Amino acid sequence: MKNKLLAWEIGGFFFITLVGSALHFTYELSNFSNPVVAFFSAVNESTWEHLKMVFWPGVMFALFEYIFVRKDMKHFLTAKAASLFAMPLVIATIWYIYTAFTQRSIFQIDILLFFLAVLTGQAISYRLLMMPPISRQVNAIAIGGLVVMLVAFSTFTYHPPHISLFEHMDLKDTGQYGILDSYDNLRYLTDPPAK
């Protein structure tokens, strides 16, 4: 069982990194026009939209993995909820820390950060899956957290709060939020902040 789960989590690392990398470009490839693609893809250069690149592939892989390991796991959803929470948290935390010092985003560090986040999430998932059964209360909290994350990642692309986490950035703060028509011409699903 241990080797089977390890193989699944390693496979998940490759799946999430490959699909997540593709999701950085899929909305642009849809000619900035497909709302279904926008749901899963990065639709601007905000930190939040980049978090979708680990969250949605993580959800997709978890659904697929569940089919094959559900008989053996009593706390699968807890492990996956922790993983899906950890990956975006690692990206956001380290990105904000390092850019506070560099005053800019560095592409190579961003790529390494993406891989580190996925590796961390899969390692957490594996460790939790190998633990003895977890209490119902912990499982309930994890499922509640997973529901909150699903709602947030389903909603904030279309209705982003006007805070820096959701702000489109293109070498400098833009004061712009929401879905792009193109990287040159921005439009909003919400009104831009008053100047």
Summary of the structure (lengths in Angstrom):
residues: 195
radius of gyration: 17.5
end to end distance: 58.7
largest distance: 58.7
contacts: 577
relative contact order: 0.15
helix: 66%
strand: 5%
